[in-house]
């Protein structure tokens, strides 16, 4: 497990790039249960860890030193993290490698797991069902393609990335975000675009969300 904390600006906000199973391994909380929530550090960290972070930030006077304080905290947490679950990490990797287009039946076959066992263990560690997570990854990858080439039609992007048609893609984007792909193209929210893979909006080359 490799964790690197990154942030831009002062301490207005700070985000870390974490593997989907890392929230559970570090904090005992599946990442899916934190979606849409702002969790105070003190609610996730032990008292000693809060002290480590606080002391590091108090003694920091530069951006790099503040970033290093978060890195130090994460490195210490990695040493005592919950053990990995190889098959679930493998499932996450397979879903990522196929950009969310792998079938659950194939995923089970390749991992020698039953659908019930995979679903139960995957959800326990990530907070998502495997099927829902494939949809997240597929959508993230597709929006990344829009970022890379905004001259392509939405119909072409949808078909090339595993959607039945443009209407299917539009419904999916609206389900997750409440707006259409065309609205997404016009958004000027730098944090949102960074999370979707378009990090050119951020200064200093900071890439937030993974």
BADREN-753269 format. One record per atom (N, C-alpha, C): x, y, z; residue in three letters. Coordinates in pm, whole numbers. Example, Ala and Ser with C-alpha at 12.3 -4.5 7.8 and 13.67 -1.06 7.14 Angstrom:
// BADREN-753269
+--------+--------+--------+------+
!   east !  north !     up ! rest !
+--------+--------+--------+------+
!   1319 !   -569 !    780 !  ALA !
!   1230 !   -450 !    780 !  ALA !
!   1320 !   -330 !    780 !  ALA !
!   1285 !   -225 !    708 !  SER !
!   1367 !   -106 !    714 !  SER !
!   1290 !      3 !    787 !  SER !
+--------+--------+--------+------+
This chain:
// BADREN-753269
+--------+--------+--------+------+
!   east !  north !     up ! rest !
+--------+--------+--------+------+
!     84 !   -118 !      0 !  UNK !
!      0 !      0 !      0 !  UNK !
!     89 !    123 !      0 !  UNK !
!     65 !    212 !    -93 !  UNK !
!    146 !    334 !   -103 !  UNK !
!     53 !    454 !    -88 !  UNK !
!     84 !    541 !      4 !  UNK !
!      2 !    657 !     29 !  UNK !
!     87 !    782 !     19 !  UNK !
!     41 !    878 !    -54 !  UNK !
!    109 !   1006 !    -59 !  UNK !
!      5 !   1115 !    -41 !  UNK !
!     24 !   1200 !     55 !  UNK !
!    -70 !   1310 !     76 !  UNK !
!    -31 !   1426 !    -14 !  UNK !
!   -132 !   1492 !    -67 !  UNK !
!   -108 !   1609 !   -151 !  UNK !
!   -209 !   1716 !   -116 !  UNK !
!   -172 !   1837 !   -133 !  UNK !
!   -268 !   1946 !   -115 !  UNK !
!   -220 !   2067 !   -192 !  UNK !
!   -310 !   2160 !   -216 !  UNK !
!   -274 !   2282 !   -284 !  UNK !
!   -320 !   2401 !   -202 !  UNK !
!   -248 !   2508 !   -208 !  UNK !
!   -284 !   2626 !   -131 !  UNK !
!   -233 !   2616 !     11 !  UNK !
!   -303 !   2682 !    103 !  UNK !
!   -265 !   2675 !    244 !  UNK !
!   -323 !   2551 !    306 !  UNK !
!   -405 !   2568 !    407 !  UNK !
!   -472 !   2454 !    467 !  UNK !
!   -622 !   2466 !    447 !  UNK !
!   -662 !   2528 !    335 !  UNK !
!   -803 !   2540 !    305 !  UNK !
!   -867 !   2404 !    291 !  UNK !
!   -798 !   2314 !    225 !  UNK !
!   -842 !   2176 !    218 !  UNK !
!   -721 !   2089 !    190 !  UNK !
!   -732 !   1967 !    228 !  UNK !
!   -625 !   1872 !    203 !  UNK !
!   -689 !   1738 !    171 !  UNK !
!   -642 !   1673 !     66 !  UNK !
!   -695 !   1543 !     27 !  UNK !
!   -579 !   1448 !      3 !  UNK !
!   -607 !   1321 !     17 !  UNK !
!   -503 !   1221 !     -4 !  UNK !
!   -548 !   1120 !   -108 !  UNK !
!   -453 !   1072 !   -185 !  UNK !
!   -482 !    968 !   -283 !  UNK !
!   -471 !    833 !   -213 !  UNK !
!   -582 !    763 !   -203 !  UNK !
!   -585 !    637 !   -132 !  UNK !
!   -642 !    527 !   -221 !  UNK !
!   -586 !    409 !   -210 !  UNK !
!   -639 !    292 !   -277 !  UNK !
!   -777 !    263 !   -218 !  UNK !
!   -871 !    206 !   -294 !  UNK !
!  -1008 !    189 !   -243 !  UNK !
!  -1019 !    110 !   -112 !  UNK !
!   -924 !     24 !    -83 !  UNK !
!   -930 !    -51 !     43 !  UNK !
!   -853 !     17 !    156 !  UNK !
!   -788 !    131 !    127 !  UNK !
!   -698 !    191 !    224 !  UNK !
!   -772 !    254 !    342 !  UNK !
!   -888 !    315 !    317 !  UNK !
!   -964 !    374 !    428 !  UNK !
!   -992 !    270 !    535 !  UNK !
!  -1029 !    149 !    490 !  UNK !
!  -1058 !     44 !    586 !  UNK !
!   -930 !     -1 !    657 !  UNK !
!   -822 !    -16 !    582 !  UNK !
!   -699 !    -65 !    641 !  UNK !
!   -638 !     35 !    739 !  UNK !
!   -651 !    164 !    710 !  UNK !
!   -594 !    265 !    798 !  UNK !
!   -687 !    304 !    913 !  UNK !
!   -817 !    320 !    879 !  UNK !
!   -909 !    376 !    976 !  UNK !
!  -1019 !    280 !   1022 !  UNK !
!  -1031 !    164 !    954 !  UNK !
!  -1138 !     72 !    990 !  UNK !
!  -1274 !    115 !    938 !  UNK !
!  -1275 !    209 !    843 !  UNK !
!  -1399 !    263 !    788 !  UNK !
!  -1398 !    246 !    636 !  UNK !
!  -1491 !    171 !    578 !  UNK !
!  -1495 !    159 !    431 !  UNK !
!  -1519 !    295 !    368 !  UNK !
!  -1448 !    323 !    260 !  UNK !
!  -1458 !    455 !    196 !  UNK !
!  -1599 !    483 !    148 !  UNK !
!  -1673 !    379 !    108 !  UNK !
!  -1809 !    400 !     59 !  UNK !
!  -1903 !    458 !    162 !  UNK !
!  -1872 !    435 !    289 !  UNK !
!  -1957 !    489 !    394 !  UNK !
!  -1925 !    634 !    426 !  UNK !
!  -1819 !    686 !    365 !  UNK !
!  -1779 !    825 !    388 !  UNK !
!  -1816 !    917 !    273 !  UNK !
!  -1876 !    862 !    168 !  UNK !
!  -1907 !    946 !     51 !  UNK !
!  -2005 !   1056 !     91 !  UNK !
!  -1971 !   1176 !     48 !  UNK !
!  -2055 !   1290 !     76 !  UNK !
!  -2043 !   1343 !    217 !  UNK !
!  -1947 !   1289 !    294 !  UNK !
!  -1932 !   1332 !    432 !  UNK !
!  -1798 !   1401 !    453 !  UNK !
!  -1796 !   1493 !    545 !  UNK !
!  -1671 !   1556 !    589 !  UNK !
!  -1639 !   1499 !    726 !  UNK !
!  -1536 !   1417 !    734 !  UNK !
!  -1502 !   1351 !    860 !  UNK !
!  -1388 !   1425 !    927 !  UNK !
!  -1408 !   1481 !   1047 !  UNK !
!  -1299 !   1547 !   1120 !  UNK !
!  -1186 !   1449 !   1148 !  UNK !
!  -1061 !   1497 !   1139 !  UNK !
!   -947 !   1409 !   1164 !  UNK !
!   -957 !   1340 !   1299 !  UNK !
!  -1005 !   1415 !   1399 !  UNK !
!  -1010 !   1359 !   1535 !  UNK !
!  -1105 !   1240 !   1545 !  UNK !
!  -1203 !   1233 !   1453 !  UNK !
!  -1296 !   1121 !   1455 !  UNK !
!  -1236 !    995 !   1394 !  UNK !
!  -1133 !   1012 !   1312 !  UNK !
!  -1071 !    898 !   1245 !  UNK !
!   -941 !    855 !   1311 !  UNK !
!   -871 !    949 !   1371 !  UNK !
!   -739 !    922 !   1426 !  UNK !
!   -744 !    901 !   1576 !  UNK !
!   -646 !    827 !   1626 !  UNK !
!   -629 !    814 !   1769 !  UNK !
!   -565 !    940 !   1825 !  UNK !
!   -567 !    953 !   1958 !  UNK !
!   -513 !   1073 !   2022 !  UNK !
!   -366 !   1094 !   1988 !  UNK !
!   -288 !    987 !   1987 !  UNK !
!   -145 !    999 !   1956 !  UNK !
!   -123 !   1047 !   1813 !  UNK !
!   -206 !    995 !   1721 !  UNK !
!   -192 !   1035 !   1581 !  UNK !
!   -232 !   1180 !   1560 !  UNK !
!   -334 !   1224 !   1633 !  UNK !
!   -373 !   1365 !   1626 !  UNK !
!   -257 !   1453 !   1674 !  UNK !
!   -191 !   1409 !   1780 !  UNK !
!    -77 !   1485 !   1833 !  UNK !
!     37 !   1492 !   1731 !  UNK !
!     64 !   1378 !   1664 !  UNK !
!    170 !   1374 !   1563 !  UNK !
!    141 !   1475 !   1452 !  UNK !
!     16 !   1475 !   1404 !  UNK !
!    -21 !   1565 !   1296 !  UNK !
!    -17 !   1710 !   1343 !  UNK !
!    -73 !   1736 !   1460 !  UNK !
!    -77 !   1872 !   1513 !  UNK !
!     63 !   1928 !   1533 !  UNK !
!    151 !   1848 !   1591 !  UNK !
!    289 !   1894 !   1614 !  UNK !
!    360 !   1921 !   1482 !  UNK !
!    338 !   1833 !   1385 !  UNK !
!    402 !   1852 !   1255 !  UNK !
!    357 !   1979 !   1186 !  UNK !
!    226 !   2008 !   1194 !  UNK !
!    173 !   2128 !   1131 !  UNK !
!    216 !   2253 !   1207 !  UNK !
!    222 !   2243 !   1340 !  UNK !
!    259 !   2359 !   1422 !  UNK !
!    404 !   2402 !   1393 !  UNK !
!    489 !   2303 !   1366 !  UNK !
!    631 !   2333 !   1342 !  UNK !
!    662 !   2361 !   1195 !  UNK !
!    561 !   2351 !   1108 !  UNK !
!    584 !   2371 !    965 !  UNK !
!    567 !   2519 !    929 !  UNK !
!    655 !   2565 !    843 !  UNK !
!    645 !   2705 !    799 !  UNK !
!    633 !   2717 !    647 !  UNK !
!    647 !   2605 !    576 !  UNK !
!    638 !   2607 !    430 !  UNK !
!    537 !   2503 !    383 !  UNK !
!    499 !   2515 !    257 !  UNK !
!    405 !   2419 !    197 !  UNK !
!    461 !   2278 !    205 !  UNK !
!    588 !   2260 !    167 !  UNK !
!    647 !   2127 !    167 !  UNK !
!    653 !   2067 !    308 !  UNK !
!    679 !   2151 !    407 !  UNK !
!    683 !   2102 !    544 !  UNK !
!    544 !   2059 !    592 !  UNK !
!    441 !   2134 !    552 !  UNK !
!    305 !   2095 !    590 !  UNK !
!    265 !   1965 !    523 !  UNK !
!    302 !   1953 !    396 !  UNK !
!    275 !   1828 !    324 !  UNK !
!    349 !   1712 !    390 !  UNK !
!    474 !   1736 !    430 !  UNK !
!    554 !   1631 !    494 !  UNK !
!    492 !   1585 !    625 !  UNK !
!    423 !   1675 !    695 !  UNK !
!    358 !   1637 !    821 !  UNK !
!    249 !   1533 !    797 !  UNK !
!    173 !   1550 !    687 !  UNK !
!     72 !   1451 !    653 !  UNK !
!    137 !   1320 !    608 !  UNK !
!    242 !   1332 !    526 !  UNK !
!    313 !   1212 !    481 !  UNK !
!    366 !   1132 !    599 !  UNK !
!    423 !   1201 !    698 !  UNK !
!    477 !   1133 !    816 !  UNK !
!    367 !   1058 !    889 !  UNK !
!    253 !   1122 !    904 !  UNK !
!    142 !   1057 !    972 !  UNK !
!    100 !    930 !    899 !  UNK !
!     83 !    940 !    767 !  UNK !
!     39 !    824 !    691 !  UNK !
!    143 !    712 !    696 !  UNK !
!    269 !    746 !    688 !  UNK !
!    373 !    643 !    692 !  UNK !
!    369 !    569 !    825 !  UNK !
!    345 !    640 !    934 !  UNK !
!    337 !    575 !   1064 !  UNK !
!    213 !    485 !   1072 !  UNK !
!    105 !    531 !   1011 !  UNK !
!    -18 !    452 !   1013 !  UNK !
!     -5 !    325 !    929 !  UNK !
!     70 !    336 !    818 !  UNK !
!     89 !    218 !    733 !  UNK !
!    154 !    105 !    810 !  UNK !
!    245 !    141 !    898 !  UNK !
!    319 !     39 !    975 !  UNK !
!    227 !    -44 !   1064 !  UNK !
!    114 !     13 !   1104 !  UNK !
!     22 !    -59 !   1193 !  UNK !
!   -114 !    -82 !   1126 !  UNK !
!   -118 !    -72 !    994 !  UNK !
!   -245 !    -87 !    922 !  UNK !
!   -296 !   -231 !    930 !  UNK !
!   -425 !   -246 !    911 !  UNK !
!   -483 !   -380 !    902 !  UNK !
!   -422 !   -452 !    783 !  UNK !
!   -409 !   -585 !    792 !  UNK !
!   -343 !   -659 !    684 !  UNK !
!   -423 !   -652 !    554 !  UNK !
!   -355 !   -663 !    440 !  UNK !
!   -426 !   -662 !    312 !  UNK !
!   -507 !   -790 !    293 !  UNK !
!   -605 !   -781 !    207 !  UNK !
!   -684 !   -899 !    168 !  UNK !
!   -657 !   -917 !     18 !  UNK !
!   -562 !  -1005 !    -17 !  UNK !
!   -514 !  -1011 !   -155 !  UNK !
!   -623 !  -1024 !   -260 !  UNK !
!   -726 !  -1104 !   -236 !  UNK !
!   -828 !  -1123 !   -339 !  UNK !
!   -911 !   -996 !   -361 !  UNK !
!   -933 !   -920 !   -256 !  UNK !
!  -1010 !   -797 !   -273 !  UNK !
!   -923 !   -692 !   -341 !  UNK !
!   -797 !   -684 !   -303 !  UNK !
!   -706 !   -593 !   -374 !  UNK !
!   -694 !   -632 !   -520 !  UNK !
!   -692 !   -763 !   -547 !  UNK !
!   -686 !   -811 !   -686 !  UNK !
!   -813 !   -774 !   -761 !  UNK !
!   -927 !   -783 !   -693 !  UNK !
!  -1054 !   -746 !   -757 !  UNK !
!  -1054 !   -598 !   -794 !  UNK !
!  -1008 !   -513 !   -703 !  UNK !
!  -1000 !   -370 !   -729 !  UNK !
!   -909 !   -343 !   -848 !  UNK !
!   -796 !   -413 !   -854 !  UNK !
!   -701 !   -392 !   -963 !  UNK !
!   -760 !   -437 !  -1097 !  UNK !
!   -827 !   -551 !  -1098 !  UNK !
!   -887 !   -600 !  -1222 !  UNK !
!   -994 !   -504 !  -1272 !  UNK !
!  -1073 !   -451 !  -1181 !  UNK !
!  -1176 !   -355 !  -1221 !  UNK !
!  -1111 !   -229 !  -1277 !  UNK !
!  -1004 !   -184 !  -1213 !  UNK !
!   -933 !    -67 !  -1263 !  UNK !
!   -866 !    -92 !  -1397 !  UNK !
!   -802 !   -208 !  -1411 !  UNK !
!   -731 !   -240 !  -1535 !  UNK !
!   -826 !   -248 !  -1654 !  UNK !
!   -950 !   -290 !  -1630 !  UNK !
!  -1049 !   -302 !  -1738 !  UNK !
!  -1139 !   -178 !  -1747 !  UNK !
!  -1105 !    -74 !  -1671 !  UNK !
!  -1181 !     51 !  -1669 !  UNK !
!  -1328 !     25 !  -1636 !  UNK !
!  -1349 !    -71 !  -1546 !  UNK !
!  -1483 !    -99 !  -1498 !  UNK !
!  -1569 !   -182 !  -1591 !  UNK !
!  -1509 !   -238 !  -1695 !  UNK !
!  -1589 !   -310 !  -1795 !  UNK !
!  -1583 !   -461 !  -1781 !  UNK !
!  -1525 !   -510 !  -1672 !  UNK !
!  -1521 !   -653 !  -1649 !  UNK !
!  -1655 !   -699 !  -1590 !  UNK !
!  -1703 !   -814 !  -1634 !  UNK !
!  -1827 !   -868 !  -1580 !  UNK !
!  -1800 !   -931 !  -1444 !  UNK !
!  -1899 !   -926 !  -1357 !  UNK !
!  -1882 !   -981 !  -1224 !  UNK !
!  -1857 !  -1132 !  -1231 !  UNK !
!  -1922 !  -1200 !  -1323 !  UNK !
!  -1900 !  -1344 !  -1338 !  UNK !
!  -1755 !  -1374 !  -1374 !  UNK !
!  -1697 !  -1294 !  -1463 !  UNK !
!  -1557 !  -1313 !  -1500 !  UNK !
!  -1466 !  -1280 !  -1382 !  UNK !
!  -1501 !  -1176 !  -1309 !  UNK !
!  -1424 !  -1138 !  -1191 !  UNK !
!  -1420 !  -1253 !  -1091 !  UNK !
!  -1534 !  -1315 !  -1067 !  UNK !
!  -1541 !  -1429 !   -974 !  UNK !
!  -1459 !  -1546 !  -1025 !  UNK !
!  -1468 !  -1574 !  -1155 !  UNK !
!  -1391 !  -1685 !  -1212 !  UNK !
!  -1241 !  -1662 !  -1195 !  UNK !
!  -1196 !  -1543 !  -1223 !  UNK !
!  -1053 !  -1514 !  -1217 !  UNK !
!   -999 !  -1513 !  -1074 !  UNK !
!  -1088 !  -1488 !   -978 !  UNK !
!  -1047 !  -1485 !   -838 !  UNK !
!  -1082 !  -1613 !   -764 !  UNK !
!  -1150 !  -1705 !   -834 !  UNK !
!  -1196 !  -1831 !   -772 !  UNK !
!  -1281 !  -1802 !   -648 !  UNK !
!  -1377 !  -1712 !   -664 !  UNK !
!  -1468 !  -1676 !   -556 !  UNK !
!  -1612 !  -1687 !   -604 !  UNK !
!  -1703 !  -1713 !   -514 !  UNK !
!  -1844 !  -1711 !   -547 !  UNK !
!  -1892 !  -1566 !   -549 !  UNK !
!  -1997 !  -1536 !   -625 !  UNK !
!  -2049 !  -1399 !   -626 !  UNK !
!  -2086 !  -1350 !   -485 !  UNK !
!  -2142 !  -1438 !   -405 !  UNK !
!  -2182 !  -1397 !   -270 !  UNK !
!  -2062 !  -1363 !   -183 !  UNK !
!  -1959 !  -1447 !   -191 !  UNK !
!  -1839 !  -1423 !   -110 !  UNK !
!  -1768 !  -1295 !   -155 !  UNK !
!  -1757 !  -1277 !   -287 !  UNK !
!  -1692 !  -1156 !   -338 !  UNK !
!  -1768 !  -1032 !   -295 !  UNK !
!  -1900 !  -1034 !   -310 !  UNK !
!  -1980 !   -918 !   -275 !  UNK !
!  -1968 !   -884 !   -127 !  UNK !
!  -1975 !   -987 !    -43 !  UNK !
!  -1970 !   -964 !    102 !  UNK !
!  -1836 !   -907 !    144 !  UNK !
!  -1728 !   -966 !     96 !  UNK !
!  -1594 !   -922 !    139 !  UNK !
!  -1557 !   -787 !     75 !  UNK !
!  -1597 !   -767 !    -50 !  UNK !
!  -1568 !   -641 !   -119 !  UNK !
!  -1640 !   -527 !    -50 !  UNK !
!  -1766 !   -550 !    -17 !  UNK !
!  -1844 !   -444 !     47 !  UNK !
!  -1793 !   -415 !    187 !  UNK !
!  -1748 !   -518 !    257 !  UNK !
!  -1696 !   -500 !    392 !  UNK !
!  -1574 !   -408 !    392 !  UNK !
!  -1489 !   -420 !    290 !  UNK !
!  -1365 !   -342 !    287 !  UNK !
!  -1379 !   -208 !    217 !  UNK !
!  -1470 !   -197 !    120 !  UNK !
!  -1479 !    -73 !     43 !  UNK !
!  -1608 !      5 !     67 !  UNK !
!  -1710 !    -63 !    115 !  UNK !
!  -1840 !      3 !    131 !  UNK !
!  -1925 !     -2 !      6 !  UNK !
!  -1872 !    -57 !   -103 !  UNK !
!  -1944 !    -68 !   -229 !  UNK !
!  -1963 !   -215 !   -266 !  UNK !
!  -2067 !   -245 !   -342 !  UNK !
!  -2074 !   -376 !   -405 !  UNK !
!  -1979 !   -375 !   -525 !  UNK !
!  -1930 !   -492 !   -568 !  UNK !
!  -1842 !   -494 !   -686 !  UNK !
!  -1909 !   -432 !   -809 !  UNK !
!  -2038 !   -459 !   -827 !  UNK !
!  -2108 !   -407 !   -944 !  UNK !
!  -2113 !   -255 !   -942 !  UNK !
!  -2144 !   -198 !   -825 !  UNK !
!  -2151 !    -52 !   -816 !  UNK !
!  -2013 !      9 !   -836 !  UNK !
!  -1911 !    -56 !   -783 !  UNK !
!  -1775 !     -3 !   -800 !  UNK !
!  -1732 !     -7 !   -946 !  UNK !
!  -1771 !   -110 !  -1021 !  UNK !
!  -1738 !   -114 !  -1164 !  UNK !
!  -1802 !      5 !  -1236 !  UNK !
!  -1922 !     42 !  -1195 !  UNK !
!  -1989 !    156 !  -1258 !  UNK !
!  -1915 !    286 !  -1227 !  UNK !
!  -1866 !    299 !  -1104 !  UNK !
!  -1790 !    419 !  -1067 !  UNK !
!  -1664 !    430 !  -1153 !  UNK !
!  -1591 !    318 !  -1164 !  UNK !
!  -1466 !    319 !  -1239 !  UNK !
!  -1491 !    344 !  -1387 !  UNK !
!  -1595 !    281 !  -1442 !  UNK !
!  -1627 !    301 !  -1583 !  UNK !
!  -1661 !    447 !  -1611 !  UNK !
!  -1741 !    507 !  -1523 !  UNK !
!  -1779 !    646 !  -1543 !  UNK !
!  -1658 !    738 !  -1529 !  UNK !
!  -1576 !    712 !  -1428 !  UNK !
!  -1455 !    794 !  -1407 !  UNK !
!  -1366 !    789 !  -1531 !  UNK !
!  -1347 !    668 !  -1586 !  UNK !
!  -1263 !    652 !  -1705 !  UNK !
!  -1323 !    724 !  -1825 !  UNK !
!  -1454 !    715 !  -1839 !  UNK !
!  -1521 !    778 !  -1952 !  UNK !
!  -1512 !    930 !  -1945 !  UNK !
!  -1533 !    985 !  -1827 !  UNK !
!  -1521 !   1130 !  -1811 !  UNK !
!  -1378 !   1175 !  -1836 !  UNK !
!  -1283 !   1089 !  -1800 !  UNK !
!  -1143 !   1119 !  -1831 !  UNK !
!  -1120 !   1128 !  -1981 !  UNK !
!  -1189 !   1044 !  -2058 !  UNK !
!  -1176 !   1048 !  -2204 !  UNK !
!  -1234 !   1179 !  -2258 !  UNK !
!  -1343 !   1225 !  -2197 !  UNK !
!  -1398 !   1354 !  -2238 !  UNK !
!  -1298 !   1465 !  -2209 !  UNK !
!  -1232 !   1456 !  -2094 !  UNK !
!  -1131 !   1556 !  -2060 !  UNK !
!  -1019 !   1558 !  -2162 !  UNK !
!   -978 !   1437 !  -2207 !  UNK !
!   -865 !   1426 !  -2297 !  UNK !
!   -899 !   1471 !  -2439 !  UNK !
!  -1024 !   1454 !  -2480 !  UNK !
!  -1063 !   1488 !  -2617 !  UNK !
!  -1206 !   1540 !  -2616 !  UNK !
!  -1223 !   1669 !  -2597 !  UNK !
!  -1358 !   1724 !  -2589 !  UNK !
!  -1417 !   1752 !  -2726 !  UNK !
!  -1349 !   1708 !  -2832 !  UNK !
!  -1403 !   1724 !  -2966 !  UNK !
!  -1488 !   1605 !  -3007 !  UNK !
!  -1475 !   1492 !  -2938 !  UNK !
!  -1553 !   1374 !  -2971 !  UNK !
!  -1699 !   1394 !  -2931 !  UNK !
!  -1788 !   1335 !  -3008 !  UNK !
!  -1929 !   1343 !  -2972 !  UNK !
!  -1955 !   1255 !  -2850 !  UNK !
!  -2058 !   1290 !  -2775 !  UNK !
!  -2093 !   1210 !  -2658 !  UNK !
!  -2133 !   1069 !  -2699 !  UNK !
!  -2193 !   1057 !  -2814 !  UNK !
!  -2233 !    925 !  -2863 !  UNK !
!  -2111 !    837 !  -2885 !  UNK !
!  -2008 !    892 !  -2948 !  UNK !
!  -1885 !    815 !  -2972 !  UNK !
!  -1818 !    778 !  -2840 !  UNK !
!  -1810 !    874 !  -2747 !  UNK !
!  -1748 !    846 !  -2618 !  UNK !
!  -1823 !    736 !  -2546 !  UNK !
!  -1955 !    742 !  -2549 !  UNK !
!  -2036 !    642 !  -2479 !  UNK !
!  -2013 !    503 !  -2536 !  UNK !
!  -2019 !    490 !  -2667 !  UNK !
!  -2004 !    359 !  -2731 !  UNK !
!  -1863 !    303 !  -2712 !  UNK !
!  -1763 !    388 !  -2720 !  UNK !
!  -1624 !    343 !  -2707 !  UNK !
!  -1591 !    299 !  -2564 !  UNK !
!  -1673 !    339 !  -2468 !  UNK !
!  -1642 !    308 !  -2328 !  UNK !
!  -1744 !    217 !  -2262 !  UNK !
!  -1815 !    140 !  -2345 !  UNK !
!  -1895 !     32 !  -2291 !  UNK !
!  -2040 !     62 !  -2259 !  UNK !
!  -2089 !    182 !  -2293 !  UNK !
!  -2230 !    213 !  -2271 !  UNK !
!  -2311 !    170 !  -2393 !  UNK !
!  -2438 !    137 !  -2368 !  UNK !
!  -2521 !     87 !  -2478 !  UNK !
!  -2540 !    194 !  -2586 !  UNK !
!  -2560 !    316 !  -2541 !  UNK !
!  -2580 !    428 !  -2634 !  UNK !
!  -2563 !    558 !  -2556 !  UNK !
!  -2581 !    669 !  -2626 !  UNK !
!  -2562 !    799 !  -2562 !  UNK !
!  -2662 !    819 !  -2449 !  UNK !
!  -2784 !    774 !  -2467 !  UNK !
!  -2888 !    791 !  -2364 !  UNK !
!  -2849 !    718 !  -2235 !  UNK !
!  -2791 !    599 !  -2250 !  UNK !
!  -2745 !    522 !  -2134 !  UNK !
!  -2637 !    600 !  -2058 !  UNK !
!  -2544 !    658 !  -2130 !  UNK !
!  -2437 !    736 !  -2068 !  UNK !
!  -2493 !    860 !  -1999 !  UNK !
!  -2584 !    930 !  -2065 !  UNK !
!  -2644 !   1051 !  -2007 !  UNK !
!  -2717 !   1016 !  -1878 !  UNK !
!  -2793 !    906 !  -1879 !  UNK !
!  -2866 !    866 !  -1758 !  UNK !
!  -2770 !    835 !  -1644 !  UNK !
!  -2658 !    771 !  -1676 !  UNK !
!  -2561 !    734 !  -1573 !  UNK !
!  -2497 !    858 !  -1512 !  UNK !
!  -2456 !    953 !  -1596 !  UNK !
!  -2396 !   1076 !  -1545 !  UNK !
!  -2497 !   1150 !  -1457 !  UNK !
!  -2620 !   1156 !  -1502 !  UNK !
!  -2723 !   1227 !  -1424 !  UNK !
!  -2750 !   1155 !  -1292 !  UNK !
!  -2748 !   1023 !  -1293 !  UNK !
!  -2771 !    946 !  -1171 !  UNK !
!  -2665 !    979 !  -1066 !  UNK !
!  -2539 !    989 !  -1108 !  UNK !
!  -2430 !   1011 !  -1014 !  UNK !
!  -2416 !   1158 !   -975 !  UNK !
!  -2439 !   1250 !  -1070 !  UNK !
!  -2406 !   1390 !  -1045 !  UNK !
!  -2524 !   1487 !  -1050 !  UNK !
!  -2634 !   1443 !  -1108 !  UNK !
!  -2750 !   1532 !  -1115 !  UNK !
!  -2747 !   1629 !  -1230 !  UNK !
!  -2653 !   1610 !  -1325 !  UNK !
!  -2649 !   1694 !  -1444 !  UNK !
!  -2605 !   1609 !  -1563 !  UNK !
!  -2604 !   1670 !  -1682 !  UNK !
!  -2574 !   1596 !  -1804 !  UNK !
!  -2426 !   1602 !  -1837 !  UNK !
!  -2378 !   1514 !  -1927 !  UNK !
!  -2238 !   1522 !  -1971 !  UNK !
!  -2202 !   1656 !  -2032 !  UNK !
!  -2295 !   1720 !  -2101 !  UNK !
!  -2265 !   1851 !  -2160 !  UNK !
!  -2241 !   1954 !  -2049 !  UNK !
!  -2319 !   1945 !  -1943 !  UNK !
!  -2296 !   2034 !  -1829 !  UNK !
!  -2160 !   2007 !  -1768 !  UNK !
!  -2123 !   1879 !  -1760 !  UNK !
!  -1993 !   1843 !  -1706 !  UNK !
!  -1880 !   1909 !  -1784 !  UNK !
!  -1893 !   1908 !  -1916 !  UNK !
!  -1788 !   1969 !  -2000 !  UNK !
!  -1770 !   2117 !  -1969 !  UNK !
!  -1879 !   2182 !  -1930 !  UNK !
!  -1874 !   2327 !  -1909 !  UNK !
!  -1844 !   2367 !  -1765 !  UNK !
!  -1835 !   2270 !  -1675 !  UNK !
!  -1811 !   2302 !  -1534 !  UNK !
!  -1676 !   2370 !  -1516 !  UNK !
!  -1673 !   2467 !  -1426 !  UNK !
!  -1548 !   2539 !  -1398 !  UNK !
!  -1501 !   2512 !  -1256 !  UNK !
!  -1548 !   2404 !  -1195 !  UNK !
!  -1511 !   2370 !  -1058 !  UNK !
!  -1378 !   2295 !  -1061 !  UNK !
!  -1267 !   2356 !  -1016 !  UNK !
!  -1135 !   2291 !  -1027 !  UNK !
!  -1123 !   2165 !   -944 !  UNK !
!  -1183 !   2160 !   -826 !  UNK !
!  -1173 !   2042 !   -742 !  UNK !
!  -1246 !   1925 !   -803 !  UNK !
!  -1364 !   1951 !   -859 !  UNK !
!  -1440 !   1844 !   -922 !  UNK !
!  -1365 !   1787 !  -1041 !  UNK !
!  -1312 !   1874 !  -1126 !  UNK !
!  -1240 !   1827 !  -1243 !  UNK !
!  -1111 !   1754 !  -1204 !  UNK !
!  -1049 !   1796 !  -1095 !  UNK !
!   -931 !   1726 !  -1047 !  UNK !
!   -966 !   1583 !  -1008 !  UNK !
!  -1079 !   1567 !   -941 !  UNK !
!  -1123 !   1434 !   -899 !  UNK !
!  -1157 !   1347 !  -1019 !  UNK !
!  -1201 !   1408 !  -1127 !  UNK !
!  -1235 !   1333 !  -1246 !  UNK !
!  -1119 !   1321 !  -1344 !  UNK !
!   -998 !   1360 !  -1298 !  UNK !
!   -881 !   1339 !  -1382 !  UNK !
!   -832 !   1460 !  -1457 !  UNK !
!   -903 !   1573 !  -1445 !  UNK !
!   -859 !   1693 !  -1516 !  UNK !
!   -793 !   1786 !  -1415 !  UNK !
!   -663 !   1767 !  -1389 !  UNK !
!   -599 !   1842 !  -1282 !  UNK !
!   -526 !   1967 !  -1331 !  UNK !
!   -542 !   2000 !  -1459 !  UNK !
!   -474 !   2118 !  -1511 !  UNK !
!   -530 !   2246 !  -1449 !  UNK !
!   -649 !   2236 !  -1388 !  UNK !
!   -711 !   2353 !  -1328 !  UNK !
!   -640 !   2390 !  -1198 !  UNK !
!   -564 !   2298 !  -1140 !  UNK !
!   -499 !   2325 !  -1012 !  UNK !
!   -359 !   2376 !  -1033 !  UNK !
!   -317 !   2465 !   -947 !  UNK !
!   -182 !   2517 !   -954 !  UNK !
!    -84 !   2418 !   -894 !  UNK !
!     41 !   2435 !   -928 !  UNK !
!    151 !   2355 !   -871 !  UNK !
!    143 !   2207 !   -909 !  UNK !
!     60 !   2173 !  -1006 !  UNK !
!     55 !   2034 !  -1050 !  UNK !
!     -5 !   1940 !   -949 !  UNK !
!    -81 !   1991 !   -852 !  UNK !
!   -139 !   1905 !   -749 !  UNK !
!   -252 !   1823 !   -810 !  UNK !
!   -253 !   1695 !   -782 !  UNK !
!   -359 !   1606 !   -830 !  UNK !
!   -435 !   1552 !   -711 !  UNK !
!   -563 !   1585 !   -705 !  UNK !
!   -643 !   1547 !   -590 !  UNK !
!   -742 !   1437 !   -629 !  UNK !
!   -767 !   1350 !   -538 !  UNK !
!   -862 !   1240 !   -555 !  UNK !
!   -804 !   1133 !   -648 !  UNK !
!   -841 !   1010 !   -621 !  UNK !
!   -790 !    899 !   -699 !  UNK !
!   -899 !    797 !   -715 !  UNK !
+--------+--------+--------+------+
